Amino acid sequence: MGKGRLEAFSDGVLAIIITIMVLEIKVPHGDNPEDLKPLLPIFISYVLSFIYIGIYWNNHHHLMHAVTKVSGSVLWSNIHLLFWLSLVPFATAWMGENHFSKWPVILYGFILMMAGVSYYILAHCLTGIHGKDSLLAKAIGNDRKGIASIILYITGIGCSFINPWIGFSIYVIVAAIWFIPDRRIEKKIENNHREQQ
């Protein structure tokens, strides 16, 4: 199976997710800068979630660039990822509206963790159909970064029971780790092109 429809569908869903998130930011009724102050928690939540969706789009793009085909299991793995990402707008709005209180931050972390798990599954489904000697398999390796992220999400969720700001800070750290696109795949593709020339 070709990968074109999977990429197009994923791009469309991620664009809709970002659109839904920005529509959650309501315009204040006043015209003074002070009227924006109540929106600050909502805006902070939006910025972090926008960065996360951007990270997933970027890394999904790199992942798809490194593969030539998809299978039924890859399609369902991708849908699994998109399901969890589609819940980000709800968790973002709930967290921002409630000023980063315990349960919204816990739910936000749980959704991020499940998105991380589903991305891990997707990447490994793709390596499974391309083989352990494929460019993608070599680039991903043992995926320490992906596993470490999931562990950090679990840590953030646990810390949120004690202090939600600690959990939120851990989610920011994971975003910072992934902010620069995963260069493992890019480097392998570049090296492969050089070797073929």
N, C-alpha and C positions, 0 to 999 in steps of 0.2 A: 504494500500500500504506500502511496505517496504521502508526504508530510504536509503538503500545501494547505489542505482544508483544516488540519489540526492547528497550524500556525495562525491562519486567518480567524478561526473561531476563538482561539485563545486571545489574540490581540483585541478582538471585538469585546469579549467579556471583560478583559482588564480595563479597556477604555470606559465601559459602562460602570464598572466599580468605581473608578476615579470620579466620574460624573455624579454618581449617587452621593459620594462622600462630600463633594463640594456643595451640592444642593442642601446638605444638612446644615451648612453654615448660614444662619438666618441674618438678614440685614437688620441692624438696630434701628429703632424708630427715631432716635435723636440724631443730631448732626454735629455733635461735639466729640472730640477724641475720647473723652471719658466714657461715652456710650459704648465704645468698643471693648472696654475692660472686661465686662462679663463674658465676652466671646473668647477671651484668651485661652482658657482650658480647652475649649472646642477647637480653636485654631492649632494649639500645640498637638492635640490628638490627631488632627487632620494632617499636619506636616509629617508626623512620624509614620502615619499610615500611607501617605502619598509616597514617602521614601521607600517603605516596604513594598508597595505595589510596583514601584519603579525597579527595585532590586529584583523582584520576581520576573518582571517583564524582560529585563536585561539578561538575566541568567537563563531564562527560558529561550530567549533568542539565540544565545551562545550554544545552548544544548541542541536546539533544532538545526543550527548551522553545521554541527558536527556529525549529524546523522543523515542517512540517505533514505530510510524507510521507517514505517511504523507498523504496529500490529494491533490487534484487538485489545490486548492487555495494556499496550501503551495508550490507546485511546481512552480506556477506562481509568488508567492512572492519571492521565491529564485531566479528565473530568473530576476525579477525586481532588486534585489540586485546586481546580477552579471552584469547586464547592466550598472549600475552606476559605479561599480568598474572597468569595462572594459574601461571606459573613463579616469580613473586615469592616465594611461601612456601618453595620449595626453596632458592633463592639466599639468602634471609634466614637460614634455618636453617644452611646451610653456612657462610655468612660469620660468624654468631655463634658457632657451635661451634668455628671455627678462628681465633677472635680477630682477625678482619679481616686475615688473611694475603692474599698477593698474588692467587692465582688465584680464590678466592671473591669478592674485591672486584672483580676484573676481570669475572667472570661476572655479578655483581650489576649492575654498570654497563652491561654489554652488554644485559641484559634491560631495564633502564630505558631505554636508548637505543632499543631496538626498540619498546618500548611508546610512546615519544615519536613515533617515525616512524609507527607504525600509527595513533596518534591524529591526527596531521597528515593522513594519507591519509583517515581517516574524515571529518574536518572538510571536506576538499576534495571528497570524494565528495558530501557533503551540499550544499555550495555549488554543485556541478555540476548537481544535479537541481533546485535552487531558483533558479538563475540568478545572474549576476554583479551584478544589481541587487537581490537579495534582502536581507532584514534580516541574515541570517547572513553573507552574503558581505561586506556593508559592515562588520559587526562584526569579522570576522576580519581583513579587510584583507590585508596581505602577510604576516601572522603572524610578525613578527620575534621575538616571545617564544618561539614554538614552535621556530623555526630556531635561535635562540640556545641554547635548552635542549639540542638535539641536538648542537650544537657543544661545549657544556660537557660533555656525557656523553662524547663522543669524547676530549676533553681529560682528563677524569677517568680514563678507561680507560688512556690513554697514561701518565699520571702514576702510575697504580697499578703499572706495571712497575718504576718507580723506588722509590716509597714508597706502599704501599696507603693509608696514612692521608691522604695528599694527595688521592688519588682519592676516598676516602670523604667527605672534606671538601667536595669539589666537588659530589658528589651531594647533600649537605646544603644547599649553596648553591642548587642547582636547586629543591629542595623549598621552600626559603624564598622563592624568586622566585614560585612557584606557590601558596604556602600560602593567600594571600588569593584567593578564587575570581576567575576571569577576568571582570572587570567589563565588558569590551567588549560582550559579548552582552547583559548586563543593562541597560546604559545605552542600547543601541540599541532594545531592547524598550520601555523606559520612555519614551524620546523618541517612538517610534512611537505609543504609546498616547496621549501628550499631543497629538500632531499630529492624531490621529483624533477627539479630543474637541472 
